[in-house]
Amino acid sequence: MKPARALFGFHAILARLRADPASVAEILLDEKRGDARARDLEAAAEKAGVRLMKVPVKRLDGFYGGARHQGAVALVAERSGRENLEDLLDALSGPPLLLVLDGVTDPHNLGAALRVADGAGAHAVIAPRDRAAGINATVSKVASGAAESVPFFSVANLARTLASLKQRGIWIVGADGGAPQDLYGVDLPDSIAWVLGAEGEGMRRLTRERCDLVVRIPMRGAVRSLNVAVACGLCLYETLRRRRGPGAGDPPAGGASRAAAGCRGAGA
């Protein structure tokens, strides 16, 4: 197995070990780390049959460009055998919940959005292949393990993908600060894809034209837009809240519905 990239931080490495241990070539751990997190990582590596080497921290700092590794770095390959979007949707037993990011280029925002998507139980995150951030070490670190647990699909043609989702009965719901309808005053379908747009620009024209519904997040203060990851959280959790209904308990892990939403600016 040829390692494709480095993975930094305890959360991200432990999540990859749980999700796909065969994709982890080796783990490098600061030789001075003897705390509980280091011991947990050692135990997880041993259980997964992955080699773990204790090395001087300078090796981690220098070899990996001084990234904020927390004392742990894993060399990983691209995950093998990941299902495609169609297979994932075919396997769902309930209404999908998807998050579509239209041209989000900041890896910190992508990582935060993945973390929110994981928390809300979204089934997948979709983004265009061009002019958008992809999964890298920074994204995985910010996502705190969510980049390893939430399926991420980088598609060649986002408009075509949205059209395909609509053919499955999934509503494409965009978030845009100029929309006439309020997020909290509209009916939301069970099967939903929330589309959020790029920082500063929002959804592209073709993406907006594919939306079945466009809503705005109400803003009451002087600031007119939200960070895209914050907007993701509001939209996804509003869908989750409605699905749970009054008096419902916590939903099972793995998500509730699908979401695609677009936002103008860095939020909605």
Secondary structure, DSSP 8 states (H G I E B T S, - for coil): ----EEEESHHHHHHHHHH-GGGEEEEEEETT--SHHHHHHHHHHHHHT-EEEEE-HHHHHHHTTT---TTEEEEE---TT---HHHHHHH-SS--EEEEEES---HHHHHHHHHHHHHHT-SEEEEESSSS----HHHHHHHTTHHHHS-EEEES-HHHHHHHHHHTT-EEEEE-TT-SEEGGGS---SSEEEEEEBTTTBS-HHHHHH-SEEEE----SS-----HHHHHHHHHHHHHHHHH-TT-----TT-S-------STT--
